Amino acid sequence: MPVFHNFIDGEWVPAASGATYENRNPALHQQVLGLFPRSGPEDVDRAVDAAARALKSWSLVPAPRRAEIVFRAAEMLVRRKEEFARQMTQEMGKILTETRGDAQEAIDMSYYMAGEGRRQFGQTVPSELRNKFAMSMRMPVGVCGLITPWNFPMAIPSWKIMPALVCGNTAVIKPATDTPHSALNLVKVLEDAGVPRGVVNLVTGAGTAVGLPLIRHKEVKLVSFTGSTEVGHEVARECAPSFKHHHLEMGGKNVIIVMDDARLDLAVDGAVWGGFGTSGQRCTAASRVVVHKTVYPEFLEKFSCRAKALRVGNGLVPSTEMGPMISDNQLRTVEEYVRIGRDEGARLVCGGRRLSDGEYAKGFFHEPTIFADVDPRMRIAQEEIFGPVVSVIPCDDLESAIEIGNGVVYGLSSAIYTQNINAAFQAMRDMNTGIFYVNASTIGAEVHLPFGGTKQTGNGHREAGQAALDTFSEWKSIYIDYSGKLQRAQIDTEAM
Ligand code: UN1
């Protein structure tokens, strides 16, 4: 049985208590993939102390040099992509093509952020006064506490670690309990690429035992959290008393709008990919499809045919199109929402059952599920399910589609399928989401544009793209007066 360790101050060490927990395969639950440290507050303290000690010297390494290490990490990820993807499918369940995509996203983010090492532009502006220079530059924030989810086990850790590093911060990462291995692989690559000791630390274990003490630690100056809106509230509350920076990326209830002039087969492709990719366990998943009434019957027919035909199974088997749920808990949540949908009177057109025959009994599988004729006020159309359950909602026109689309508490991603450029532009303007797609599904954001959402999806910060630099750095404005005399801004300005 492989035994894995925390990474603290450049050493691989067990939890101080020696306790471990099992990392199991959600497709074959009897299979234990490895033992990981069941860490506690004492491990968090050691990791944060190491990160705090490393901060000064790391922040003084020129940003292009820091970025070279990130670049080397990217190259190592390229070489080990297949190995990491297979391990990811085993610990998380999603199919191999998707875990390759997840590792690729980490590669892309690493290359992108490596480039940002040479591009952390500030501003130089004319001063209001003579013989005075004005400019701004970025500063690191300090020790970052990074708390990452299980659905993108390597990509999302990379979204946080890479910008944190190029901006000169040090970090302690606490990966999701269900997917420690992929985060550990990323940290190992950073170690091999030459990140100095203490700069990146990894502590595995539960949210209450590791995440909470990490958020509360006074030396942690920035928390970046991806997960549920419920836990996001808690993170925000914990950070408020000390005004600790906190970046939150939370739930979604994303929508695809299908207009009467849409290329219907393309829209069906998008709904299948967005609804059932990653078994619906994405914050960007297309869990609602709002369809113009004139094409509604045809869309529904085609969509349910495709969903019924999806091959569900172990993600390592090449023919599999949809893997298991991450855990029994997640599977129960999905079953509960199916019950809620039925009770609310939505029409179940396909799926709706846990899969438990034969090989399926060994894991946490659920059928791709579609509810039709859904009222947008129903709970299945309002709440994030994080599973393979899609609500199809009829609409009369673009205005009502947009109103339905916006009628949820979340604001992450939305999409429209139409051939009408005016409709596309109107929806682009009016959908209150952080990400918007035209003739493409709600998933598949790229690393060099801001990622995040409005309303209860986020708290105004973004990750990825240049926006990540704003999340992981502080601004300093600098004025250099070389006039050799007292110049009073605002007061002397007029006399100029
Ligand atoms: C998530 O579901 O938490 O845009 C992130 C996408 C992926 C990232 C999803 N690139 O669907």
Boltz pocket constraint, residues with backbone or C-beta under 6 A from the ligand:
constraints:
  - pocket:
      binder: B
      contacts: [[A, 105], [A, 151], [A, 152], [A, 281], [A, 282], [A, 283], [A, 284], [A, 285], [A, 442], [A, 443], [A, 444], [A, 445], [A, 446]]
      max_distance: 6.0
